[in-house]
Amino acid sequence: MLGARRGAEDPQAFTNSWLVTGPAGSGRSTIAYAFAAALLCPDNGCGVCPSCQQVAARSHADLTAVATETVSIDIKTARSLVGRAANSPTTADFRVIVIEDADRIVERSSNTLLKAIEEPVDTTVWVLCAPSEADLLPTIRSRVRVVPLTTPKVEDVADLLERRHGIDHETAMRAAREAQSHVGMASRLVTSPEAWRRRDASLDGVLGLATVGDAVRKAQEWTDIAKSDGEAHFAERAEREKLETYRDLGLEPGKPVPRKLQKIFRDLEEQQKRVAKRATIDGVDRILTDIQSLLRDLLMLKLQVGVPLVNESRRGELEAVANRAPAWHTIASIEAIALVRERLAANVPPQLALEELLIGYAIGSS
């Protein structure tokens, strides 16, 4: 493909705008950066040269990596990308722009990027990543070539965990199943006992909810788990960023900040608040994914389908309640999770969105 592009033998064999789609854990960003490495490497992505190592470290001069940790990709970031896209590459044949969370591009930002993606500079390649084509505006997705990915098999993920982390097969299989073949989450489960404890705590008691009070308390517990999960990832980084800012400005940490420099610290705090909010929402989303797997298992038992359970360790608990409520109620609860995600995207407070989900489940189960 690269040879066709560089030799201009077949102009239709290459495009400058790509969209990699697939469910969480399917390797969207991995594929995107492998493609970037192939474009930037003098040997089509050998994996060992300085260029490939720089791509792996996200430090290549002709690579722009956008991995937002906030709720959305704002207009300021979009304008910056358009400016970068207009520049010629410095050391390679191409300039590659990878946007890992293209589904977080708000409409105004999409309109800013539209012309740059529709009519890119010949040496600039855009690689967008999103769960599906539907997560992008029609104006964007109609101008990109789509590369769809599928979820890897549980056995393949377990094999990777065994080789990468040196764990036993049974633990690897459980982690792969409960992470629903999400490699990153499965790795986190086997390397962080606390992550597995948080997952178990979020599932405990859900199937037994019977009153509004139970539902409200569980929603509060989920919110607390999501916040603590986000803080565990963010606290150390936030402090490091603050210390680096002190150092870059030639200030001693803990000492009073000159008035002229206080705005820099206020801007840093605002940015960190946005990142913390995103971390909490991501934590809630992980809980919703786990709950969805639990309800899926419950539905499979109700319908006596006989497929492997995601949460095999909870089979006894699932079988005990399988005949309590009709299958349609379980299906409605699964569909309600999608509604919660829509409301979280619309900035509805997580506590309220989760309360509605669990109250609906508790009332229908009683």
C-alpha positions as CSV (number, residue, x, y, z in Angstrom):
1,M,0.0,0.0,0.0
2,L,2.8,2.4,0.9
3,G,4.6,1.6,-2.3
4,A,1.5,2.4,-4.3
5,R,1.2,5.8,-2.6
6,R,4.8,6.7,-3.0
7,G,5.2,5.5,-6.5
8,A,1.8,7.0,-7.6
9,E,1.1,3.7,-9.6
10,D,-2.5,3.5,-8.2
11,P,-3.9,6.8,-6.8
12,Q,-6.9,4.9,-5.4
13,A,-4.7,2.6,-3.2
14,F,-4.1,5.2,-0.6
15,T,-6.1,8.0,1.2
16,N,-5.0,10.7,3.6
17,S,-8.0,10.3,6.0
18,W,-8.7,7.1,7.9
19,L,-11.1,6.0,10.7
20,V,-10.2,3.0,12.8
21,T,-13.4,1.6,14.5
22,G,-14.0,-1.1,17.0
23,P,-15.2,-1.8,20.6
24,A,-13.2,-1.0,23.6
25,G,-10.1,-3.2,23.8
26,S,-10.1,-4.1,20.1
27,G,-6.8,-2.2,19.7
28,R,-7.8,0.9,17.8
29,S,-5.0,3.1,19.0
30,T,-2.5,0.2,18.7
31,I,-3.4,-0.1,15.0
32,A,-3.3,3.6,14.5
33,Y,0.2,4.0,15.8
34,A,1.4,0.9,14.0
35,F,0.1,2.5,10.8
36,A,1.8,5.8,11.8
37,A,5.1,3.9,12.4
38,A,4.8,2.3,8.9
39,L,4.3,5.7,7.3
40,L,7.2,7.4,9.2
41,C,9.7,4.6,9.2
42,P,12.2,4.5,6.2
43,D,11.7,0.7,6.3
44,N,7.8,0.6,6.4
45,G,7.6,0.1,10.2
46,C,10.5,-2.2,11.2
47,G,9.8,-1.6,14.9
48,V,13.4,-1.2,15.9
49,C,14.8,1.9,14.2
50,P,14.9,5.3,16.0
51,S,11.8,6.4,14.0
52,C,9.7,3.5,15.2
53,Q,10.9,3.9,18.8
54,Q,10.0,7.6,18.7
55,V,6.5,6.7,17.4
56,A,6.2,4.3,20.3
57,A,7.2,7.0,22.7
58,R,4.9,9.5,20.9
59,S,7.9,11.8,20.5
60,H,8.4,11.7,16.7
61,A,8.7,15.1,15.2
62,D,6.2,14.3,12.4
63,L,3.7,12.6,14.7
64,T,0.9,14.5,16.5
65,A,-0.8,12.2,19.0
66,V,-4.1,13.5,20.5
67,A,-5.3,11.4,23.5
68,T,-7.7,13.7,25.4
69,E,-8.3,13.1,29.0
70,T,-11.1,15.7,29.2
71,V,-14.8,15.3,28.4
72,S,-14.4,16.6,24.9
73,I,-11.9,17.8,22.2
74,D,-12.4,21.5,22.2
75,I,-12.2,24.1,19.4
76,K,-8.8,25.3,20.6
77,T,-7.3,21.8,20.1
78,A,-9.1,21.5,16.7
79,R,-7.6,24.7,15.4
80,S,-4.1,23.7,16.6
81,L,-4.5,20.4,14.7
82,V,-5.5,22.3,11.5
83,G,-2.4,24.4,11.8
84,R,-0.1,21.4,12.3
85,A,-1.8,19.6,9.3
86,A,-0.7,22.4,7.0
87,N,2.9,22.0,7.9
88,S,5.3,19.9,5.8
89,P,7.0,16.9,7.5
90,T,10.5,17.5,8.9
91,T,12.2,14.2,8.7
92,A,9.8,11.6,7.1
93,D,7.7,11.5,4.0
94,F,4.5,12.2,5.9
95,R,3.1,14.1,8.8
96,V,0.7,11.9,10.7
97,I,-2.1,13.1,13.1
98,V,-3.6,10.4,15.3
99,I,-6.8,11.3,17.3
100,E,-7.4,8.4,19.7
101,D,-10.8,9.7,20.9
102,A,-12.4,11.1,17.8
103,D,-15.8,10.4,19.3
104,R,-15.1,13.2,21.8
105,I,-14.9,15.8,19.1
106,V,-17.8,18.2,19.6
107,E,-19.7,19.5,16.6
108,R,-18.0,22.9,16.5
109,S,-14.6,21.2,16.5
110,S,-15.7,18.8,13.8
111,N,-16.6,21.6,11.6
112,T,-13.2,23.2,12.2
113,L,-11.5,20.0,11.2
114,L,-13.7,19.2,8.2
115,K,-11.9,21.0,5.4
116,A,-8.5,19.8,6.6
117,I,-9.7,16.2,6.6
118,E,-11.7,16.6,3.4
119,E,-8.8,18.2,1.5
120,P,-5.6,17.4,3.4
121,V,-2.2,18.4,2.4
122,D,-0.7,15.7,0.2
123,T,1.9,14.8,2.9
124,T,-0.5,14.9,5.9
125,V,-2.3,11.7,7.0
126,W,-5.2,11.8,9.5
127,V,-5.9,8.7,11.6
128,L,-9.1,8.9,13.7
129,C,-10.1,6.3,16.3
130,A,-13.7,5.8,17.5
131,P,-15.9,2.9,18.7
132,S,-18.1,3.2,15.6
133,E,-18.7,5.3,12.5
134,A,-21.9,6.5,14.2
135,D,-19.9,8.3,16.9
136,L,-18.7,10.9,14.4
137,L,-20.7,13.5,12.5
138,P,-21.8,12.4,9.1
139,T,-19.8,15.2,7.5
140,I,-16.6,13.6,9.0
141,R,-17.3,9.9,8.4
142,S,-18.2,10.5,4.8
143,R,-14.7,11.7,4.1
144,V,-12.6,8.9,5.7
145,R,-11.8,5.3,4.8
146,V,-13.0,3.0,7.6
147,V,-10.9,0.2,9.1
148,P,-13.3,-1.9,11.3
149,L,-11.8,-4.0,14.1
150,T,-13.4,-6.8,16.1
151,T,-13.0,-7.9,19.7
152,P,-10.2,-10.4,20.2
153,K,-11.0,-13.9,21.5
154,V,-10.9,-14.5,25.2
155,E,-8.4,-17.3,24.7
156,D,-6.1,-15.0,22.7
157,V,-6.2,-12.3,25.4
158,A,-5.5,-14.9,28.1
159,D,-2.5,-16.2,26.2
160,L,-1.2,-12.7,25.9
161,L,-1.6,-12.1,29.7
162,E,0.2,-15.3,30.5
163,R,3.2,-14.4,28.3
164,R,3.3,-10.7,29.3
165,H,2.7,-11.0,33.0
166,G,3.7,-14.6,33.8
167,I,0.4,-15.6,35.5
168,D,-1.4,-18.9,35.6
169,H,-3.9,-19.9,32.9
170,E,-6.9,-19.9,35.2
171,T,-6.3,-16.4,36.4
172,A,-5.6,-15.2,32.9
173,M,-8.8,-16.7,31.6
174,R,-10.9,-15.2,34.4
175,A,-9.3,-11.7,33.8
176,A,-9.9,-12.0,30.0
177,R,-13.5,-13.0,30.5
178,E,-14.3,-10.4,33.1
179,A,-12.6,-7.7,31.0
180,Q,-14.6,-8.9,28.0
181,S,-11.4,-9.2,26.0
182,H,-10.3,-5.6,26.7
183,V,-6.5,-6.1,26.8
184,G,-5.8,-3.0,28.8
185,M,-8.5,-3.7,31.4
186,A,-7.5,-7.4,31.7
187,S,-3.9,-6.4,32.2
188,R,-5.0,-4.0,34.9
189,L,-6.9,-6.7,36.7
190,V,-4.0,-9.1,36.9
191,T,-1.5,-6.4,37.9
192,S,-3.6,-4.5,40.4
193,P,-5.5,-6.4,43.1
194,E,-7.2,-3.2,44.1
195,A,-8.7,-2.9,40.6
196,W,-10.2,-6.4,40.9
197,R,-11.5,-5.5,44.4
198,R,-13.2,-2.4,43.0
199,R,-14.8,-4.5,40.3
200,D,-16.1,-7.0,42.7
201,A,-17.4,-4.3,45.0
202,S,-19.3,-2.7,42.2
203,L,-21.1,-6.0,41.3
204,D,-21.8,-7.1,44.9
205,G,-25.5,-6.9,45.8
206,V,-26.7,-5.6,42.4
207,L,-28.9,-8.6,41.6
208,G,-30.5,-8.5,45.1
209,L,-31.7,-4.9,44.9
210,A,-35.3,-4.7,46.0
211,T,-36.1,-1.2,47.3
212,V,-35.6,2.4,46.2
213,G,-33.3,2.9,49.3
214,D,-31.1,0.0,48.2
215,A,-30.8,1.4,44.7
216,V,-29.9,4.9,46.0
217,R,-27.2,3.6,48.3
218,K,-25.8,1.4,45.6
219,A,-25.7,4.4,43.2
220,Q,-23.8,6.3,45.8
221,E,-21.4,3.4,46.2
222,W,-20.8,3.3,42.5
223,T,-20.1,7.0,42.4
224,D,-17.6,6.7,45.2
225,I,-15.9,3.8,43.5
226,A,-15.6,5.7,40.3
227,K,-14.2,8.8,42.0
228,S,-11.6,6.8,44.0
229,D,-10.7,4.9,40.8
230,G,-10.1,8.2,39.0
231,E,-8.2,9.7,41.9
232,A,-6.0,6.6,42.0
233,H,-4.9,7.3,38.4
234,F,-4.8,11.1,38.6
235,A,-3.6,12.2,42.1
236,E,0.1,11.4,41.6
237,R,0.1,12.9,38.1
238,A,-1.6,16.1,39.3
239,E,1.0,16.7,42.0
240,R,3.8,16.0,39.5
241,E,2.4,18.5,37.0
242,K,2.2,21.1,39.8
243,L,5.8,20.6,40.8
244,E,7.0,20.7,37.2
245,T,5.2,24.0,36.8
246,Y,7.0,25.4,39.9
247,R,10.3,24.2,38.5
248,D,9.7,25.6,35.0
249,L,8.9,29.0,36.4
250,G,11.9,28.9,38.7
251,L,9.8,28.9,41.8
252,E,10.2,26.9,45.0
253,P,7.3,24.5,45.7
254,G,5.1,25.7,48.5
255,K,6.3,29.3,48.4
256,P,3.9,32.2,47.5
257,V,3.4,32.6,43.8
258,P,4.0,36.1,42.4
259,R,0.8,37.7,41.3
260,K,1.8,37.8,37.6
261,L,2.2,34.1,37.6
262,Q,-0.9,33.1,39.5
263,K,-3.0,32.8,36.3
264,I,-0.7,29.9,35.1
265,F,-1.5,27.9,38.2
266,R,-5.3,28.8,38.0
267,D,-5.3,27.5,34.4
268,L,-3.5,24.3,35.5
269,E,-6.1,23.7,38.2
270,E,-8.9,24.2,35.8
271,Q,-7.3,21.7,33.3
272,Q,-6.8,19.2,36.1
273,K,-10.5,19.6,37.2
274,R,-11.6,18.7,33.7
275,V,-9.3,15.7,33.6
276,A,-10.5,14.6,37.0
277,K,-14.1,14.9,35.8
278,R,-13.3,12.8,32.8
279,A,-11.6,10.2,35.0
280,T,-14.7,9.9,37.2
281,I,-16.9,9.5,34.1
282,D,-14.6,6.9,32.7
283,G,-14.8,5.1,36.1
284,V,-18.6,5.1,35.9
285,D,-18.4,3.8,32.3
286,R,-16.2,0.9,33.4
287,I,-18.8,0.0,36.1
288,L,-21.6,0.2,33.6
289,T,-19.7,-2.2,31.3
290,D,-19.3,-4.6,34.2
291,I,-23.0,-4.4,35.1
292,Q,-24.0,-4.9,31.5
293,S,-21.9,-8.1,31.5
294,L,-23.7,-9.2,34.7
295,L,-27.1,-8.6,33.2
296,R,-26.1,-10.3,30.0
297,D,-25.2,-13.4,32.0
298,L,-28.5,-13.2,33.8
299,L,-30.4,-13.1,30.5
300,M,-28.4,-16.0,29.1
301,L,-29.4,-18.1,32.1
302,K,-33.0,-17.0,31.9
303,L,-33.2,-18.0,28.2
304,Q,-31.1,-21.2,28.9
305,V,-28.8,-20.4,25.9
306,G,-25.9,-22.4,27.3
307,V,-23.1,-19.9,26.4
308,P,-20.1,-19.2,28.6
309,L,-20.7,-16.6,31.3
310,V,-18.6,-13.5,31.5
311,N,-18.9,-13.6,35.3
312,E,-18.5,-17.4,35.8
313,S,-17.3,-16.8,39.4
314,R,-20.9,-15.5,40.2
315,R,-22.8,-18.3,38.6
316,G,-24.4,-19.4,41.9
317,E,-25.6,-15.8,42.6
318,L,-26.9,-15.5,39.0
319,E,-28.8,-18.8,39.1
320,A,-30.4,-17.9,42.4
321,V,-32.2,-14.9,40.8
322,A,-32.6,-16.1,37.3
323,N,-36.3,-16.9,37.7
324,R,-37.2,-13.9,39.8
325,A,-38.1,-11.4,37.0
326,P,-39.1,-11.9,33.4
327,A,-36.5,-11.7,30.6
328,W,-38.0,-8.5,29.2
329,H,-37.1,-6.7,32.4
330,T,-33.5,-7.8,32.2
331,I,-33.4,-6.6,28.5
332,A,-35.0,-3.3,29.5
333,S,-32.3,-2.9,32.2
334,I,-29.5,-3.5,29.6
335,E,-31.1,-1.0,27.3
336,A,-31.3,1.5,30.2
337,I,-27.5,1.4,30.5
338,A,-27.2,3.0,27.0
339,L,-29.5,5.7,28.2
340,V,-27.3,6.4,31.2
341,R,-24.3,6.8,28.9
342,E,-26.2,9.3,26.8
343,R,-27.1,11.3,29.9
344,L,-23.5,11.3,31.1
345,A,-22.4,12.6,27.7
346,A,-25.0,15.4,28.2
347,N,-23.4,16.3,31.6
348,V,-26.1,14.8,33.8
349,P,-24.6,14.2,37.3
350,P,-23.5,10.5,37.5
351,Q,-25.3,10.0,40.8
352,L,-28.7,11.0,39.4
353,A,-28.2,8.9,36.2
354,L,-27.1,5.8,38.2
355,E,-30.0,6.2,40.7
356,E,-32.6,6.1,37.9
357,L,-31.0,3.0,36.4
358,L,-30.9,1.1,39.7
359,I,-34.3,2.2,40.9
360,G,-35.8,1.0,37.6
361,Y,-34.1,-2.4,38.1
362,A,-35.1,-2.7,41.8
363,I,-38.7,-1.9,41.1
364,G,-39.0,-4.3,38.2
365,S,-37.3,-7.1,40.2
366,S,-39.5,-6.8,43.3
